[in-house]
Amino acid sequence: MPLNSMTGFARGAGAAVGHTWNLEIKSVNNKGLDVRMRFPSFLDGFDLEAKKIVGQHLTRGSVFVSLSVEAEDNDGAFVVNEDRLKTLLSVAGKYANEDGINPASLDGLLAIKGVVDLTSKELWEDDRKVLEKELKVSLIETLEELKASRADEGARMAEFLEAQMDEIERLKDSVKAMSGDRVIAMNERFKAQLEKLTGTDKPISEERLAQEIAVIAVKADIQEEIDRLESHIDEARTLLKESKPVGRRLDFLCQEFNRETNTLCSKSGDAKLTKVGIDLKTVIDQFREQIQNIE
């Protein structure tokens, strides 16, 4: 199964007990699961149950669920929110004489969202239960479409992430190839520095030289960082093939990639190795940016 993106969109519709509805669900990336509902007021309480259903299907993302329901016979009533209208009239009167502002009209104020609502006819309890049951079915179907949309986007992202992982591995191999030549170069530099000290009044003892060489060798050794990078690459490739949510684990793994790369750069003492380290950091940052949208 492919990776799942947190970006997706789905739409559903249906009809039951003299009512029709339209349902839209869209999602974007988020660290956790944040579900927001916009449901008709006469279905008060149903949104809580709907939110639980969303949580059973999705684990991460900002999810926006919009549901509109209308009676087929259109025998609902328009209700004016008079408190809101009075507030708008007061504000309009306050700025009525300001230059460049056209006077507010009643029809314009009534057109503002939330001032006038169309209420559905009163539902009998049995009809409400049937309607809510059908809405649950429609919600689940629409969520399945959303998940399919997120999976399609995830599959496209997986190809790009695999290519980036290939580049990270290529750069890691370059570092590995440099490690042997780097030891030889460091020895040569150290010998050259020792030759400069020849003839000094206070020559350095053989024991002290051995200690210094050992310290330099330990500080410059990058084999441990190479081994860890190889381990992280193997784990990342495994996660990219997982069917369950892996976004958080990949994000943590990127931190480990950066930790090893920073250590490589700090140990480099070599322009070529530093350049490869910077290239590694660039690709890792690009990889991490992409996985912020992985569920």
C-alpha positions, 0 to 999 in steps of 0.5 A: 500500500502507498504512503498516505498524504494528509491533503485530500478532498471528497464530496458526497450527496444523498436523500432520505425522509424528505431531505437532501444533503451535500457533504464536503470533506477536505484535509490538509497537514497537521501534527495531529488530528484536528476535525472541524464541523459545519453542520445545520443547527437542527442536527445539533449533537449529530456533529459529535458522533460524526467527529468520532467517525472521522477519528476512526478513519483518519489519524492526522490532518486538519479535517474540515467537514461541511454538511448542508441539508434541505427539505425537499418540499422547501417548507422551512422558515426564514429566521432573522438573527435580530441581535446580529442585525442590530449590531450591523445597523449600529456599525453602519450608522456609525460610519454612515457619514464617512467619505468613500463609504456607501450607505448600508442597505437593509437587503445588503445587511440581510445577505451577510452570512448568519443574519438570516437562516433557513430552518428546516421543518421540524423532524419527527424523532423517527425521521431524525433517526433515519436521516442521521443513519443515512448521513452516517453512511454518506459520511463514511462513503465520503471519508473512503473517497477522501482516503483514496484521494490522500492515498493517490497523493501519497503515492506520487509523493513516495516516488519523490521521497524514494528519489531523495533517499537515493540521493542521500545514499549516493552522498553517503557513499561519497563520504565513505569513499573519502574516509580512507583517503582522508586518513592518509591526507591527515597523516601527511599533513601531520608529518609536514607539521612535525617537520617544521618542528625539527630543530626546535630547542625543545623537541617533542617526545615520542610518547607525546607524539603518539598521544597527539596522533591518537587524539587526532585520529579519534576526533577525525574518525567518521566511521561511526557517523557513516554506520549510523547514516547507513542504518537510518537509510535502511530504516527510512526505506522500510518506513516508506514501504509501510501501509500504516501512518509513518509521518511522525517516525520519518520526521524523527528520523530526519532529526537523526539524519541531521545530527549525523550530518552535522557531526560529519561537517564538524569533523571534516577539516576537509573542503571536499567532505564539507561540501558533501556534508552541506549537500547532504543537509540540503537533501535531508531538509528537502526530504523533511519538508516533503514528509510534513504532509505524510500521515 
